[in-house]
Amino acid sequence: MSPEGFAGTGADSGAARGARELAERVRAQLAPRLVGYDEEITLLLCAVLAGKHVLVEGVPGIGKTLLASSLASALGVDCKRIQFTPDLLPADILGGFVYDQRAGSFELRKGPIFTHVVVADEINRAPAKTQSALLEVMQERQVTIEGETLALAPPFFVFATQNPVEHEGVYPLPQAQLDRFALRLQLGYPSADVAGAILRLHRDGAPPPAPGLPVDNLLAAQAALADVNASDEILDLLVQLAERIRDTEGVQLGASPRLGIDVLSLARARALLDGRAQVIPDDLKALYLHAANHRVQLDPGAEVRGLTPHQVVHDALLATKLV
């Protein structure tokens, strides 16, 4: 399958060019402030163009929250950070009706979920009742409060962070919640060179962020995904990958249809960033592991044998002819 570019195809619309220009401007703004995260920034840009949510996982102090908040600032969209704690209530996220004594009536006070980007910091520190407040809004971009349904203005993303090393005072996300995150990025410790660059950045000071772009630019960039084609061969590859994961011995919960839909959207975004009007198998190779590693659940016997979700997805990619 040849990587078809936009030039000469009639698909090089102003929106497609605008999407690539937006991505380059975001990269230029983030580069002086975030060191060593080039691949992660590319993945986040794919999620932004595809309108998908991202879970960022890693040990404390490696810049998970900084990565999400800096991206929101570079995009020029409203961003609100919610610190998840054991005593956080659903109403603290969604809002609710409050009685106004002067007016003699109840008025709706919207919670921090009514924004463009929600940074759900340490999402696994809140109990299941509070985590479930995000289920509807992440899937349907709407909130229901006491029977009243309110739609959120686009764009809307949830960038959640969690610390995978602690076991006390945390509440693991259920599979229904994990499945709503199109990507899970796992951040590790930086190399010696990157660590030195981070220290020099904090010693010398980072340049102030440039003003963000108008929200309409981002919405136009997202609309440009319609210019990117995905052939039936690409769809067949996604089906094969899902079946291989589900057929693996020891897999209790495999690849859902939502995974295929998410990867398809992310792959179209990656093609757009590369200036292509066609999704190619390399897009699936680059994205699939990050999109699937948190959705595979193994039975206890498979875990005892040393099998991991990462290995299951990796083996499925090797067994599928991605050419």
C-alpha positions as CSV (number, residue, x, y, z in Angstrom):
1,M,0.0,0.0,0.0
2,S,1.6,3.2,-1.1
3,P,1.6,6.2,1.2
4,E,-0.5,8.6,-0.8
5,G,0.2,12.3,-0.1
6,F,-2.2,15.2,-0.2
7,A,-0.5,16.9,-3.1
8,G,-2.4,16.5,-6.3
9,T,-5.2,14.5,-4.7
10,G,-7.6,17.3,-4.3
11,A,-7.6,16.5,-0.5
12,D,-5.1,19.2,0.4
13,S,-7.8,21.5,1.8
14,G,-7.1,24.6,3.8
15,A,-8.3,22.6,6.9
16,A,-5.7,19.9,6.2
17,R,-2.9,22.4,5.9
18,G,-4.2,24.2,9.0
19,A,-4.1,21.0,11.0
20,R,-0.4,20.5,10.2
21,E,0.4,24.1,10.9
22,L,-1.4,23.9,14.2
23,A,0.6,20.8,15.1
24,E,3.9,22.4,14.2
25,R,3.1,25.5,16.2
26,V,2.2,23.3,19.3
27,R,5.4,21.4,18.9
28,A,7.4,24.7,18.7
29,Q,5.8,25.9,21.9
30,L,6.2,22.7,23.8
31,A,9.8,21.9,22.7
32,P,11.5,24.5,25.0
33,R,9.4,23.5,28.0
34,L,9.1,19.7,27.7
35,V,12.4,17.9,27.2
36,G,12.5,14.2,26.0
37,Y,8.8,13.8,25.2
38,D,8.9,14.1,21.4
39,E,7.1,10.8,20.8
40,E,4.5,11.5,23.6
41,I,3.7,14.9,22.1
42,T,3.1,13.3,18.7
43,L,0.7,10.8,20.3
44,L,-1.1,13.5,22.2
45,L,-1.5,15.5,19.0
46,C,-3.0,12.5,17.3
47,A,-5.5,12.2,20.3
48,V,-6.3,15.9,20.1
49,L,-7.0,15.8,16.3
50,A,-9.1,12.6,16.8
51,G,-11.0,14.1,19.8
52,K,-9.9,11.3,22.1
53,H,-9.0,11.0,25.8
54,V,-5.6,10.0,27.2
55,L,-4.4,8.4,30.4
56,V,-0.8,9.3,31.3
57,E,0.8,6.8,33.8
58,G,4.2,7.1,35.5
59,V,6.0,7.5,38.8
60,P,5.8,10.8,40.7
61,G,7.8,13.8,39.5
62,I,8.3,13.0,35.8
63,G,6.0,15.7,34.4
64,K,2.7,13.9,33.8
65,T,0.5,16.9,34.8
66,L,2.9,19.4,33.1
67,L,2.7,17.5,29.8
68,A,-1.1,17.7,29.8
69,S,-1.5,21.3,31.0
70,S,1.3,22.5,28.7
71,L,-0.5,21.0,25.7
72,A,-3.8,22.7,26.7
73,S,-2.0,26.0,27.0
74,A,-0.3,25.6,23.6
75,L,-3.7,24.7,22.0
76,G,-5.2,27.9,23.4
77,V,-8.2,26.1,25.0
78,D,-9.7,26.4,28.4
79,C,-8.2,23.9,30.9
80,K,-9.3,23.0,34.4
81,R,-7.3,20.7,36.7
82,I,-9.2,18.5,39.2
83,Q,-7.2,16.9,42.0
84,F,-8.8,13.5,42.6
85,T,-8.8,12.6,46.3
86,P,-10.7,9.9,48.4
87,D,-13.2,12.6,49.6
88,L,-14.0,14.0,46.2
89,L,-17.7,13.8,45.3
90,P,-19.3,13.5,41.9
91,A,-20.9,16.9,42.4
92,D,-17.4,18.4,42.9
93,I,-16.8,17.4,39.2
94,L,-20.2,17.9,37.6
95,G,-21.8,20.6,39.7
96,G,-25.4,20.7,40.9
97,F,-28.4,22.8,41.7
98,V,-28.0,25.2,44.6
99,Y,-30.8,27.0,46.3
100,D,-30.6,30.8,45.9
101,Q,-32.4,32.4,48.8
102,R,-32.7,35.8,47.2
103,A,-34.3,34.4,44.0
104,G,-36.2,31.8,46.0
105,S,-35.3,29.1,43.4
106,F,-32.6,26.5,42.6
107,E,-29.9,27.5,40.1
108,L,-27.4,25.3,38.4
109,R,-23.8,25.8,39.3
110,K,-21.6,24.0,36.7
111,G,-18.6,22.1,37.9
112,P,-15.1,22.1,36.5
113,I,-16.0,19.4,33.9
114,F,-17.5,22.3,31.8
115,T,-14.4,23.2,30.0
116,H,-12.3,22.1,26.9
117,V,-9.6,20.2,28.7
118,V,-9.9,18.4,32.0
119,V,-6.7,17.3,33.7
120,A,-7.9,14.6,36.1
121,D,-4.9,14.4,38.3
122,E,-4.2,11.1,40.1
123,I,-7.6,9.8,38.9
124,N,-7.2,6.5,40.8
125,R,-7.2,8.3,44.2
126,A,-11.0,8.8,44.0
127,P,-13.4,6.0,44.8
128,A,-15.5,4.3,42.1
129,K,-18.6,6.5,42.7
130,T,-16.6,9.6,41.9
131,Q,-14.8,8.0,38.9
132,S,-18.1,7.0,37.4
133,A,-19.0,10.7,37.1
134,L,-16.8,10.8,34.1
135,L,-18.4,7.8,32.2
136,E,-21.2,9.7,30.5
137,V,-19.2,12.8,29.7
138,M,-16.2,10.9,28.2
139,Q,-18.4,8.9,25.9
140,E,-21.2,11.3,25.0
141,R,-19.8,14.7,25.7
142,Q,-22.8,15.5,27.9
143,V,-23.6,15.7,31.6
144,T,-26.9,14.7,33.3
145,I,-27.6,16.6,36.6
146,E,-30.8,15.7,38.4
147,G,-32.5,14.7,35.1
148,E,-31.3,17.7,33.1
149,T,-28.9,16.8,30.3
150,L,-26.4,19.5,29.3
151,A,-24.1,19.2,26.2
152,L,-20.5,20.3,26.5
153,A,-19.1,22.7,23.9
154,P,-16.4,21.2,21.6
155,P,-13.6,20.5,21.8
156,F,-13.6,18.3,24.9
157,F,-10.8,16.1,26.2
158,V,-9.9,14.3,29.5
159,F,-6.2,13.9,30.2
160,A,-5.9,11.8,33.3
161,T,-2.8,10.9,35.3
162,Q,-2.2,8.1,37.7
163,N,0.7,6.7,39.7
164,P,1.1,3.0,39.1
165,V,3.4,2.2,42.0
166,E,1.1,2.9,45.0
167,H,-1.3,0.3,46.3
168,E,-2.7,2.0,49.5
169,G,-5.3,4.8,49.1
170,V,-5.9,4.1,45.4
171,Y,-8.9,2.7,43.6
172,P,-8.0,0.9,40.3
173,L,-10.0,2.1,37.3
174,P,-12.6,-0.4,36.2
175,Q,-12.4,-1.7,32.6
176,A,-15.4,0.4,31.5
177,Q,-13.5,3.5,32.5
178,L,-10.2,2.4,31.0
179,D,-11.9,1.6,27.7
180,R,-12.9,5.2,27.4
181,F,-9.2,6.3,27.2
182,A,-8.1,5.9,23.6
183,L,-4.4,6.0,24.6
184,R,-2.4,5.1,27.7
185,L,1.1,6.7,27.7
186,Q,3.5,5.1,30.2
187,L,6.3,7.5,31.1
188,G,9.6,6.3,32.5
189,Y,12.6,7.9,34.0
190,P,14.6,10.2,31.6
191,S,18.0,9.3,30.3
192,A,21.1,11.1,31.8
193,D,21.2,13.5,28.8
194,V,17.5,14.4,29.1
195,A,17.8,14.7,32.9
196,G,20.7,17.2,32.4
197,A,18.7,19.2,29.9
198,I,15.7,19.3,32.4
199,L,18.0,20.7,35.1
200,R,19.5,23.3,32.8
201,L,16.0,24.3,31.7
202,H,15.0,25.0,35.3
203,R,18.2,26.7,36.1
204,D,18.0,29.1,33.1
205,G,14.2,29.4,33.0
206,A,11.9,28.4,30.2
207,P,10.6,31.1,27.7
208,P,7.1,32.3,28.4
209,P,4.4,30.5,26.4
210,A,3.1,32.1,23.3
211,P,-0.6,33.0,23.0
212,G,-2.7,30.0,21.9
213,L,-4.6,29.7,18.7
214,P,-8.4,30.4,18.5
215,V,-10.5,27.4,19.3
216,D,-12.0,27.5,15.8
217,N,-8.6,26.6,14.4
218,L,-8.6,23.3,16.4
219,L,-12.2,22.5,15.4
220,A,-11.2,23.0,11.8
221,A,-8.2,20.8,12.2
222,Q,-10.3,18.0,13.7
223,A,-12.7,18.3,10.7
224,A,-9.8,17.7,8.3
225,L,-9.7,14.1,9.4
226,A,-12.6,13.6,7.0
227,D,-10.0,14.2,4.1
228,V,-8.0,11.1,5.2
229,N,-9.1,7.8,3.7
230,A,-8.9,4.4,5.4
231,S,-9.1,1.5,2.9
232,D,-11.0,-1.8,3.5
233,E,-7.5,-3.5,3.9
234,I,-6.8,-1.2,6.9
235,L,-10.2,-2.2,8.4
236,D,-9.5,-5.8,7.9
237,L,-6.1,-5.5,9.7
238,L,-7.9,-3.9,12.7
239,V,-10.4,-6.8,12.8
240,Q,-7.5,-9.3,12.6
241,L,-5.6,-7.7,15.4
242,A,-8.7,-7.7,17.7
243,E,-9.5,-11.3,16.9
244,R,-5.9,-12.4,17.6
245,I,-5.9,-10.6,21.0
246,R,-9.3,-12.2,22.0
247,D,-8.2,-15.6,20.9
248,T,-5.0,-15.6,22.9
249,E,-5.0,-18.2,25.7
250,G,-5.3,-16.6,29.1
251,V,-7.1,-13.4,27.8
252,Q,-10.2,-12.7,29.9
253,L,-11.1,-9.4,28.3
254,G,-9.8,-8.6,24.9
255,A,-10.1,-5.9,22.3
256,S,-13.5,-4.1,22.2
257,P,-15.0,-2.6,19.0
258,R,-14.3,0.8,20.6
259,L,-10.6,0.0,20.4
260,G,-10.8,-0.4,16.6
261,I,-12.8,2.8,16.3
262,D,-10.3,4.7,18.4
263,V,-7.3,3.3,16.5
264,L,-8.9,4.2,13.2
265,S,-9.4,7.8,14.3
266,L,-5.9,8.1,15.7
267,A,-4.4,6.6,12.5
268,R,-6.2,9.1,10.4
269,A,-4.8,11.9,12.6
270,R,-1.3,10.5,12.3
271,A,-1.6,10.3,8.5
272,L,-2.9,13.9,8.5
273,L,0.2,15.0,10.5
274,D,2.4,13.3,8.1
275,G,0.8,15.0,5.1
276,R,-0.9,11.8,3.8
277,A,-4.4,11.4,2.5
278,Q,-4.3,7.6,3.2
279,V,-3.9,5.6,6.4
280,I,-1.1,3.0,6.0
281,P,-0.1,0.0,8.2
282,D,2.7,2.0,9.8
283,D,0.1,4.1,11.4
284,L,-1.4,1.0,13.1
285,K,2.1,-0.1,14.2
286,A,2.9,3.2,15.8
287,L,-0.4,3.5,17.7
288,Y,-1.9,0.1,18.5
289,L,0.2,-0.8,21.5
290,H,-0.5,2.5,23.2
291,A,-4.2,2.1,22.4
292,A,-4.6,-1.5,23.5
293,N,-2.2,-2.2,26.4
294,H,-4.7,-1.0,29.0
295,R,-7.8,-2.8,27.6
296,V,-6.5,-6.3,27.8
297,Q,-7.3,-8.2,31.0
298,L,-5.8,-11.6,31.8
299,D,-7.0,-14.5,33.9
300,P,-5.0,-15.3,37.1
301,G,-3.4,-18.3,35.5
302,A,-2.0,-16.3,32.7
303,E,-0.5,-13.8,35.1
304,V,1.1,-16.5,37.1
305,R,2.7,-17.8,33.9
306,G,4.2,-14.4,33.4
307,L,2.0,-13.3,30.5
308,T,1.4,-9.5,30.3
309,P,-1.1,-7.4,28.3
310,H,1.8,-5.7,26.6
311,Q,3.1,-9.1,25.4
312,V,-0.3,-10.2,24.2
313,V,-0.7,-7.0,22.1
314,H,2.9,-7.2,20.9
315,D,2.5,-10.8,19.8
316,A,-0.7,-9.9,17.9
317,L,1.1,-7.2,16.0
318,L,3.9,-9.6,15.1
319,A,1.4,-12.2,13.9
320,T,-0.6,-9.8,11.7
321,K,0.9,-9.1,8.3
322,L,1.2,-5.3,8.5
323,V,2.8,-4.4,5.1
